[in-house]
């Protein structure tokens, strides 16, 4: 039980500290950004935990190639679509 309490203090301690040190608006913005960051962290961790057994089973080469392809499509997009991370130069303002 105490390990879970310590883990929660580590995960949420920054938000509590921000609430104590910042004004209400800045602390609220920080809390929202921290929540999004935690969501990204736990989502990526769940993908890692699901992919690890597959990678261990077949030596990891196929899983690494597939993960690299997915990440590449997300970052760079395709010719037909625009990436959410790197927009095409024609549409950038």
Phi, psi and omega in degrees: 000320182291332177293320178295322178295316178296319179298317179294324177294323178291317183290319186255000183297326180294324180291319178296318179294320178296321179295326180283328187262330184261166172287173188299318182293313180295321178294324178293317177297317179298318181296321179294315180295321178295322178295317177297317178298319177295322178298316178297317180299309183290327176295313179294324178295322179293325177294318178298315182294329178282326183276337184300314178298324178292320180293322180290328183289316184250025178083352173089348185296313182294318181293321179296318178297315180295318179295319178296322179294317180295316179295319178298318178293321180294317184283312187262344181071192175238180180294327183275334184243164178255136179285142177289339182267313182242095178292156179291150183298333182291328183265349180289140181253000000 
